[in-house]
Amino acid sequence: MLLTLNIFMLLLAYYIIKPVRDALILAGKGAEIKSYLAGAQAILLVLVIKLFSLLASKVPRHLLITWVTLFFISNLLIFYFLNILGLPLGTMGIIFFIWIGIYNLLVPAQFWGFANDLYSEEEGKRLFPLIAFGATSGAVFGSRVAGWLIKPLGLYKLMLVTAGILSLCILLAVYIHKREIRLGSSGRLEKNVSPGQEQNFSEQPLKKGGGFNLVFKSKYLLLIALVIGLYNFINATGEYILSNVVTRQAAKAVQEGLSGGLDLKDYIGQFFAGYQFLTNLIALILQLFLVSRIFRWIGLGGALLIFPFIALGGYTFIALGASLLLVKWVKALENGTDYSLMNTTKHALFLITTREEKYKAKAAIDTFFVRGGDVLAAVGIFLGTTYLALGVEKFARINIVGVLVWITLCFLIIREYKRLKSDALSGTK
């Protein structure tokens, strides 16, 4: 329950400032630039993951979480004061978009590494749907709170709200760590550790080694990384489709006086607050009523395959004709399934890995490979819009091909997962 509250607060904090990201970048630069900035995020993430792995090898997990979160809190305060100093909207939009693309991947990855460190495989499969319910409910509540606060506070004061919530998250994470140490339940996942040594491992830094090395040494982790990269390519292309349609619709509404007195920036921000609320409401319903049952009925393997088939159906509809209402609902269903079922499944796949893989490899996969997929999407969008004059329907057709590859990779992950479990049961590495 404490972990559920922790991830609830983390997602609440993120979704309060997520409309700020969309409003600043779309009003200042446009949908195409939003897609291209994924490349800058991917480049910076190489350095970020190396620094994260280095810090994880020097301090225990509660200090790792504390220092990383404090870093992002300080960044939010800097952004707030940069606005007071008059930094231009376009420049602020670019910088903030790059920053939040790193923040919203690393902080949850760090949390789920922590959660994986506390539970055995069977415990995790039973409890992760409950913990992930905290994430989906925090996302729903955060997107609704953002919609309420944009008018009275404005975009930039939302950053201060998020900074305050993250400060509380630090206190809660440290309490959870110390509670687990006191109860003597932490560290039991480490292989070849006797019961008397369990507590020591949880208070010690991780072994040396980088997250990228761990990924490329394991076929299982590499397949997970490829799937995450591919489905983020598909998702980023879908986000471009949505952003393109929304920006054109918003400009038309403002020009014709149908925006309710909002300027372009605030109109877009309000749309995305509503869209994100719908997305997270779908995620909440799926998490509450279906995810744990899917785990129980068809296991991790079956759960892994549901999301790509939903994406396949959605982009097939868009390819036949892309209205704003259709794109909004397709993307809301896709992202809602991602944030609930796929998110829980993705994290549960790491329950059978080592502690170093839970923190370092997971951080690398959940950040760099996510943004790597976004970079490929940005390249595709650049080529498609600059040289091929592709419309949103044709981009949807590209996504259909990507989903078919994604389904193939999922079957390979399932096979490797079964092999690793079989090896563990037989006592081999």
Residue pairs with C-beta under 8 A, 6 or more apart in sequence:
2 172
2 175
2 176
2 179
3 115
3 118
3 131
3 134
3 176
4 130
4 131
4 133
4 134
5 134
5 172
6 111
6 134
6 169
6 172
6 173
6 176
7 108
7 111
7 115
7 131
7 132
7 134
7 135
7 138
8 134
8 135
8 137
8 138
8 141
9 138
9 165
9 168
9 169
9 172
10 107
10 108
10 111
10 135
10 138
10 166
10 169
11 108
11 134
11 135
11 136
11 138
11 139
11 142
12 138
12 139
12 141
12 142
12 145
12 165
13 142
13 161
13 162
13 165
13 166
13 169
14 103
14 104
14 107
14 139
14 142
14 162
15 138
15 139
15 141
15 142
15 143
15 145
15 146
15 276
15 280
16 142
16 145
16 146
16 149
16 158
16 161
16 162
16 165
17 76
17 100
17 146
17 158
17 159
17 161
17 162
18 100
18 104
18 142
18 143
18 146
18 272
18 276
19 143
19 146
19 147
19 150
19 155
19 158
19 269
19 270
19 272
19 273
19 276
20 96
20 155
20 156
20 158
20 159
20 269
21 96
21 97
21 100
22 34
22 243
22 268
22 269
22 272
23 155
23 265
23 266
23 268
23 269
23 272
24 89
24 92
24 93
24 96
24 97
24 155
24 265
25 33
25 34
25 37
25 93
25 94
25 96
25 97
26 34
26 93
26 243
26 246
26 247
26 265
26 268
27 89
27 93
27 263
27 264
27 265
27 268
28 88
28 89
28 90
28 91
28 92
28 93
28 94
28 265
29 90
29 93
29 94
30 247
31 240
31 243
31 244
31 247
32 240
32 381
32 382
32 385
33 94
34 97
34 239
34 240
34 243
35 236
35 239
35 240
35 243
35 374
35 377
35 378
35 381
35 382
36 378
36 381
36 382
37 94
37 97
37 98
37 101
37 378
38 101
38 236
38 371
38 374
38 375
38 377
38 378
39 375
39 378
40 98
41 98
41 101
41 102
41 371
41 374
42 368
42 371
42 372
42 374
42 375
44 98
44 102
45 102
45 105
45 367
45 368
45 371
46 368
48 102
48 106
48 367
49 210
49 211
49 212
49 360
49 363
49 364
49 367
49 368
50 210
52 68
52 106
52 110
52 211
52 360
52 363
53 209
53 210
53 211
53 360
53 363
53 364
55 64
55 67
55 68
56 64
56 205
56 206
56 359
56 360
57 205
57 206
57 207
57 208
57 209
58 205
59 67
59 205
60 202
60 203
60 204
60 205
61 114
61 117
61 177
61 202
61 359
62 173
62 174
62 177
62 178
64 110
64 359
65 110
65 111
65 114
65 170
65 173
65 174
65 177
66 170
66 173
66 174
68 106
68 107
68 110
69 107
69 166
69 169
69 170
69 173
70 170
72 103
72 107
72 166
73 163
73 166
73 167
75 99
75 103
76 159
76 160
76 162
76 163
76 166
77 159
77 160
77 163
79 92
79 95
79 96
79 99
79 156
79 159
80 156
80 157
80 159
80 160
82 92
83 92
83 156
89 265
101 371
101 374
102 367
105 366
105 367
105 370
105 371
106 363
106 366
106 367
108 135
108 366
109 362
109 363
109 365
109 366
109 367
110 359
110 363
111 173
112 347
112 350
112 362
112 366
113 350
113 358
113 359
113 362
113 363
114 173
114 176
114 177
114 359
115 124
115 128
115 131
115 347
116 124
116 189
116 347
116 350
116 351
116 353
116 358
116 362
117 186
117 187
117 189
117 202
117 355
117 358
117 359
118 180
118 185
118 186
119 127
119 128
119 189
119 351
120 188
120 189
120 351
121 351
121 352
124 348
124 351
125 295
125 300
125 348
125 351
128 344
128 347
128 348
129 287
129 291
129 292
129 295
129 344
130 292
132 287
132 291
132 340
132 343
132 344
132 347
133 284
133 287
133 288
135 287
135 339
135 343
136 280
136 283
136 284
136 286
136 287
136 288
136 339
136 340
137 284
137 287
139 276
139 279
139 280
139 283
139 284
139 339
140 277
140 280
140 281
140 283
140 284
142 280
143 273
143 276
143 277
143 279
143 280
144 273
144 277
146 158
146 273
146 276
147 270
147 273
147 274
147 277
149 157
149 158
149 161
150 158
150 266
150 269
150 270
150 273
151 266
153 161
155 265
155 266
155 269
177 186
177 202
180 186
180 202
181 199
181 202
181 203
184 198
184 199
185 198
186 198
186 199
186 201
186 202
187 193
187 197
187 198
187 199
187 200
187 201
187 202
188 195
188 198
189 355
190 198
190 201
190 354
190 355
191 354
193 201
201 355
206 355
206 356
206 359
206 360
207 356
209 356
209 360
210 360
210 364
211 360
211 361
211 362
211 363
211 364
211 365
212 364
212 368
214 221
214 356
214 357
214 360
214 361
214 364
215 221
215 222
215 225
215 361
215 364
215 365
215 369
216 222
218 357
218 361
219 416
220 353
220 413
220 416
220 417
220 420
221 353
221 357
221 361
221 365
223 409
223 412
223 413
223 416
224 346
224 349
224 365
224 413
225 364
225 365
225 369
226 369
226 409
227 406
227 409
227 410
227 413
228 346
228 365
228 366
228 369
228 370
228 373
229 369
229 370
229 372
229 373
229 376
230 373
230 402
230 405
230 406
230 409
231 307
231 308
231 311
231 338
231 342
231 373
231 406
232 369
232 370
232 371
232 372
232 373
232 374
232 377
233 373
233 374
233 376
233 377
233 380
233 402
234 311
234 315
234 373
234 377
234 399
234 402
234 403
234 406
235 334
235 335
235 338
235 373
236 373
236 374
236 377
236 378
237 377
237 380
237 381
237 395
237 398
237 399
237 402
238 315
238 330
238 331
238 334
238 396
238 399
239 331
240 377
240 381
240 395
241 318
241 322
241 327
241 331
241 392
241 395
241 396
242 275
242 327
242 328
242 331
244 392
245 322
245 323
245 324
245 327
245 392
246 268
246 271
246 272
246 324
247 268
249 324
250 259
250 264
250 267
250 268
250 271
251 264
252 258
253 259
253 267
254 262
254 263
254 264
254 267
259 267
260 267
262 270
275 328
275 331
275 332
278 328
278 329
278 332
279 331
279 332
279 335
279 336
279 339
280 336
280 339
281 336
282 332
282 333
282 336
282 337
282 340
283 335
283 336
283 337
283 338
283 339
283 340
284 340
285 336
286 336
286 337
286 340
286 341
287 340
287 341
287 344
290 340
290 341
291 303
291 340
291 341
291 344
294 302
294 303
294 306
294 341
295 303
295 344
295 348
300 345
300 348
300 349
300 414
300 417
301 414
301 417
301 418
303 341
303 344
303 345
304 342
304 345
304 349
304 410
304 413
304 414
305 407
305 410
305 411
305 414
306 337
306 341
307 337
307 338
307 341
307 342
307 345
308 403
308 406
308 407
308 410
309 407
310 333
310 334
310 337
311 334
311 399
311 403
311 406
312 400
312 403
312 404
312 407
314 330
314 331
314 333
314 334
315 330
315 396
315 397
315 399
315 400
315 403
316 396
316 400
317 326
317 330
318 326
318 327
318 330
318 392
318 393
318 396
319 393
319 394
319 396
319 397
319 400
320 393
321 393
322 391
322 392
322 393
322 396
327 392
349 413
349 417
350 357
350 358
350 362
352 417
352 420
352 421
352 424
353 361
353 362
380 395
380 398
381 395
384 390
384 394
384 395
384 398
423 429
